[in-house]
């Protein structure tokens, strides 16, 4: 078991018509807190949501869109993740409503992270090369923090040590076993280093 939760992110070319069964296997095995569609194309996102929403929610996983707050609200998703600027929070919150999750990517900027929190974000995400920022945030702030783009065991260990609340891991679902192999290595190494 990890001392933080998993937050999985699809590849931009994720094709649920071909990969739904593999996605279901990954969700069953890892029970992530959230799955984010990385596409920002509205037509593609709409099609993906219609195909996977029932499967994702059946596994108790939140379905998050990227940079499409109005669509997230319309389609019954669980929230939206903003990739550019905390200044978008106010507009996004109006489109999203009060009940859905609003997350913001803040790179390595402490100022952006604090601004996002002040503007109503429900979580912030931080680049994988900023464990010091994660450590500072986890000590000073209550808002959850996500370590973004975790692709190696070393990145995962650094962010868990820094007390990240979630690890955002990009995965391809073309092959569930292949997709799970990298995640398995990250999780098993982290669990060894940080049991319980």
C-alpha positions as a Markdown table, in Angstrom:
| # | Residue | x | y | z |
|---|---|---|---|---|
| 1 | Unk | 0.0 | 0.0 | 0.0 |
| 2 | Unk | 1.1 | 3.5 | -0.8 |
| 3 | Unk | 1.0 | 6.3 | 1.8 |
| 4 | Unk | -0.7 | 8.5 | -0.9 |
| 5 | Unk | -3.3 | 7.9 | -3.6 |
| 6 | Unk | -2.9 | 7.3 | -7.3 |
| 7 | Unk | -4.2 | 9.7 | -9.9 |
| 8 | Unk | -3.9 | 8.2 | -13.4 |
| 9 | Unk | -3.7 | 10.3 | -16.6 |
| 10 | Unk | -4.5 | 9.0 | -20.1 |
| 11 | Unk | -2.3 | 9.6 | -23.1 |
| 12 | Unk | -3.6 | 12.3 | -25.6 |
| 13 | Unk | -4.4 | 9.6 | -28.1 |
| 14 | Unk | -6.3 | 7.4 | -25.7 |
| 15 | Unk | -9.0 | 5.5 | -27.7 |
| 16 | Unk | -11.6 | 4.0 | -25.4 |
| 17 | Unk | -13.3 | 2.1 | -28.3 |
| 18 | Unk | -10.2 | -0.1 | -28.4 |
| 19 | Unk | -8.9 | 0.2 | -24.9 |
| 20 | Unk | -11.9 | 0.1 | -22.6 |
| 21 | Unk | -11.3 | -3.5 | -21.4 |
| 22 | Unk | -7.7 | -2.7 | -20.6 |
| 23 | Unk | -8.7 | 0.5 | -18.8 |
| 24 | Unk | -11.1 | -1.6 | -16.7 |
| 25 | Unk | -8.3 | -4.0 | -15.8 |
| 26 | Unk | -6.0 | -1.1 | -14.7 |
| 27 | Unk | -8.8 | 0.4 | -12.6 |
| 28 | Unk | -9.6 | -2.9 | -11.0 |
| 29 | Unk | -6.0 | -3.6 | -10.1 |
| 30 | Unk | -5.0 | -0.1 | -8.9 |
| 31 | Unk | -8.2 | 1.5 | -7.7 |
| 32 | Unk | -7.0 | 5.1 | -8.4 |
| 33 | Unk | -8.7 | 8.0 | -6.8 |
| 34 | Unk | -9.0 | 9.7 | -10.2 |
| 35 | Unk | -8.6 | 9.2 | -13.9 |
| 36 | Unk | -7.9 | 12.3 | -16.0 |
| 37 | Unk | -8.5 | 12.5 | -19.7 |
| 38 | Unk | -5.6 | 14.5 | -21.0 |
| 39 | Unk | -7.2 | 15.5 | -24.3 |
| 40 | Unk | -8.4 | 19.1 | -24.5 |
| 41 | Unk | -10.3 | 18.5 | -27.8 |
| 42 | Unk | -14.0 | 18.9 | -26.9 |
| 43 | Unk | -15.3 | 16.4 | -29.4 |
| 44 | Unk | -12.8 | 13.8 | -28.5 |
| 45 | Unk | -13.4 | 14.3 | -24.8 |
| 46 | Unk | -17.1 | 14.1 | -25.2 |
| 47 | Unk | -16.8 | 10.8 | -27.0 |
| 48 | Unk | -14.4 | 9.4 | -24.4 |
| 49 | Unk | -16.6 | 10.4 | -21.5 |
| 50 | Unk | -19.7 | 8.7 | -23.1 |
| 51 | Unk | -17.6 | 5.5 | -23.5 |
| 52 | Unk | -15.8 | 5.3 | -20.2 |
| 53 | Unk | -17.8 | 7.2 | -17.6 |
| 54 | Unk | -19.8 | 4.2 | -16.4 |
| 55 | Unk | -16.7 | 2.0 | -16.1 |
| 56 | Unk | -14.7 | 4.6 | -14.3 |
| 57 | Unk | -17.4 | 5.4 | -11.8 |
| 58 | Unk | -18.2 | 1.7 | -11.2 |
| 59 | Unk | -14.6 | 1.4 | -9.8 |
| 60 | Unk | -15.1 | 4.3 | -7.4 |
| 61 | Unk | -12.8 | 6.5 | -9.5 |
| 62 | Unk | -13.4 | 10.2 | -10.2 |
| 63 | Unk | -13.4 | 11.2 | -13.8 |
| 64 | Unk | -11.6 | 14.5 | -14.5 |
| 65 | Unk | -11.4 | 16.5 | -17.7 |
| 66 | Unk | -8.5 | 18.8 | -18.8 |
| 67 | Unk | -9.3 | 22.5 | -19.5 |
| 68 | Unk | -12.9 | 21.8 | -20.3 |
| 69 | Unk | -14.9 | 22.9 | -17.2 |
| 70 | Unk | -18.3 | 23.5 | -18.9 |
| 71 | Unk | -18.1 | 20.1 | -20.6 |
| 72 | Unk | -17.2 | 18.4 | -17.3 |
| 73 | Unk | -20.3 | 19.9 | -15.7 |
| 74 | Unk | -22.5 | 19.0 | -18.7 |
| 75 | Unk | -21.4 | 15.4 | -18.9 |
| 76 | Unk | -21.5 | 14.5 | -15.3 |
| 77 | Unk | -17.8 | 14.3 | -14.7 |
| 78 | Unk | -16.3 | 14.9 | -11.3 |
| 79 | Unk | -14.1 | 17.8 | -12.0 |
| 80 | Unk | -11.6 | 19.6 | -14.3 |
| 81 | Unk | -7.9 | 20.1 | -14.2 |
| 82 | Unk | -6.5 | 23.4 | -15.5 |
| 83 | Unk | -3.1 | 23.4 | -17.2 |
| 84 | Unk | -2.2 | 27.0 | -17.7 |
| 85 | Unk | -2.8 | 29.7 | -15.1 |
| 86 | Unk | -4.5 | 30.0 | -11.7 |
| 87 | Unk | -6.2 | 33.1 | -13.0 |
| 88 | Unk | -8.5 | 30.7 | -14.9 |
| 89 | Unk | -9.9 | 29.5 | -11.6 |
| 90 | Unk | -12.7 | 32.1 | -11.3 |
| 91 | Unk | -14.1 | 31.5 | -14.8 |
| 92 | Unk | -13.7 | 27.8 | -14.5 |
| 93 | Unk | -15.5 | 27.7 | -11.2 |
| 94 | Unk | -18.4 | 29.6 | -12.8 |
| 95 | Unk | -18.7 | 27.0 | -15.6 |
| 96 | Unk | -18.0 | 24.0 | -13.3 |
| 97 | Unk | -20.3 | 24.8 | -10.5 |
| 98 | Unk | -19.6 | 24.5 | -6.8 |
| 99 | Unk | -19.9 | 20.7 | -6.4 |
| 100 | Unk | -17.2 | 19.5 | -8.8 |
| 101 | Unk | -13.5 | 19.4 | -8.2 |
| 102 | Unk | -11.2 | 22.1 | -9.6 |
| 103 | Unk | -7.5 | 21.4 | -9.9 |
| 104 | Unk | -4.7 | 23.6 | -11.2 |
| 105 | Unk | -1.2 | 22.8 | -12.4 |
| 106 | Unk | 1.3 | 25.2 | -10.9 |
| 107 | Unk | 4.6 | 23.9 | -12.2 |
| 108 | Unk | 7.3 | 24.8 | -9.7 |
| 109 | Unk | 5.8 | 28.2 | -8.6 |
| 110 | Unk | 5.0 | 28.7 | -5.0 |
| 111 | Unk | 3.2 | 31.9 | -5.9 |
| 112 | Unk | 1.0 | 30.2 | -8.5 |
| 113 | Unk | 0.1 | 27.5 | -6.0 |
| 114 | Unk | -0.9 | 30.0 | -3.4 |
| 115 | Unk | -2.9 | 32.0 | -5.9 |
| 116 | Unk | -4.7 | 28.9 | -7.1 |
| 117 | Unk | -5.7 | 28.1 | -3.5 |
| 118 | Unk | -6.9 | 31.7 | -2.9 |
| 119 | Unk | -8.9 | 31.6 | -6.1 |
| 120 | Unk | -10.8 | 28.5 | -5.1 |
| 121 | Unk | -8.9 | 25.5 | -6.4 |
| 122 | Unk | -9.7 | 22.2 | -4.6 |
| 123 | Unk | -6.2 | 20.8 | -5.3 |
| 124 | Unk | -2.9 | 21.9 | -6.9 |
| 125 | Unk | -0.5 | 19.9 | -8.9 |
| 126 | Unk | 3.3 | 20.4 | -9.1 |
| 127 | Unk | 6.0 | 19.4 | -11.6 |
| 128 | Unk | 7.9 | 16.2 | -10.7 |
| 129 | Unk | 11.2 | 18.1 | -10.2 |
| 130 | Unk | 9.8 | 20.1 | -7.3 |
| 131 | Unk | 9.8 | 17.9 | -4.2 |
| 132 | Unk | 10.9 | 20.8 | -2.0 |
| 133 | Unk | 7.8 | 22.8 | -3.0 |
| 134 | Unk | 5.6 | 19.8 | -2.2 |
| 135 | Unk | 7.3 | 19.4 | 1.2 |
| 136 | Unk | 6.8 | 23.1 | 2.0 |
| 137 | Unk | 3.2 | 23.0 | 0.9 |
| 138 | Unk | 2.3 | 19.9 | 2.9 |
| 139 | Unk | 3.6 | 21.5 | 6.0 |
| 140 | Unk | 2.0 | 24.9 | 5.5 |
| 141 | Unk | -1.3 | 24.3 | 3.6 |
| 142 | Unk | -4.3 | 22.0 | 3.9 |
| 143 | Unk | -5.2 | 22.0 | 0.2 |
| 144 | Unk | -4.2 | 18.6 | -1.4 |
| 145 | Unk | -1.2 | 18.5 | -3.6 |
| 146 | Unk | -0.6 | 16.2 | -6.6 |
| 147 | Unk | 2.8 | 15.3 | -7.9 |
| 148 | Unk | 2.4 | 15.5 | -11.6 |
| 149 | Unk | 4.0 | 13.3 | -14.4 |
| 150 | Unk | 5.5 | 10.7 | -12.2 |
| 151 | Unk | 7.3 | 8.3 | -14.5 |
| 152 | Unk | 10.1 | 6.8 | -12.4 |
| 153 | Unk | 10.6 | 5.1 | -9.1 |
| 154 | Unk | 12.9 | 7.9 | -8.0 |
| 155 | Unk | 10.4 | 10.6 | -8.7 |
| 156 | Unk | 7.7 | 8.7 | -6.8 |
| 157 | Unk | 10.0 | 8.2 | -3.8 |
| 158 | Unk | 11.0 | 11.8 | -3.7 |
| 159 | Unk | 7.4 | 13.0 | -3.8 |
| 160 | Unk | 6.1 | 10.5 | -1.3 |
| 161 | Unk | 8.9 | 11.5 | 1.1 |
| 162 | Unk | 7.9 | 15.1 | 0.5 |
| 163 | Unk | 4.3 | 14.1 | 1.6 |
| 164 | Unk | 2.4 | 14.5 | -1.7 |
| 165 | Unk | -1.2 | 13.5 | -1.4 |
| 166 | Unk | -1.4 | 12.0 | -4.8 |
| 167 | Unk | 0.9 | 10.7 | -7.5 |
| 168 | Unk | -0.3 | 11.5 | -11.0 |
| 169 | Unk | 1.0 | 8.8 | -13.3 |
| 170 | Unk | 0.7 | 9.0 | -17.1 |
| 171 | Unk | -0.3 | 5.6 | -18.5 |
| 172 | Unk | -1.1 | 4.1 | -21.9 |
| 173 | Unk | -3.9 | 1.5 | -21.8 |
| 174 | Unk | -3.1 | -0.1 | -25.1 |
| 175 | Unk | -1.9 | -3.1 | -23.1 |
| 176 | Unk | -3.1 | -3.4 | -19.6 |
| 177 | Unk | -0.1 | -5.6 | -18.5 |
| 178 | Unk | 2.4 | -3.2 | -20.1 |
| 179 | Unk | 0.6 | -0.2 | -18.5 |
| 180 | Unk | 0.6 | -1.9 | -15.2 |
| 181 | Unk | 4.2 | -2.9 | -15.3 |
| 182 | Unk | 5.6 | 0.6 | -14.9 |
| 183 | Unk | 3.1 | 1.5 | -12.2 |
| 184 | Unk | 3.8 | -1.8 | -10.4 |
| 185 | Unk | 7.5 | -0.9 | -10.3 |
| 186 | Unk | 6.8 | 2.5 | -8.9 |
| 187 | Unk | 4.3 | 1.3 | -6.3 |
| 188 | Unk | 6.3 | -1.7 | -5.1 |
| 189 | Unk | 9.5 | 0.3 | -4.7 |
| 190 | Unk | 7.6 | 3.1 | -2.9 |
| 191 | Unk | 5.8 | 0.6 | -0.6 |
| 192 | Unk | 9.1 | -0.9 | 0.4 |
| 193 | Unk | 10.6 | 2.5 | 1.2 |
| 194 | Unk | 7.5 | 3.8 | 2.9 |
| 195 | Unk | 5.5 | 0.9 | 4.4 |
| 196 | Unk | 2.0 | 1.7 | 5.6 |
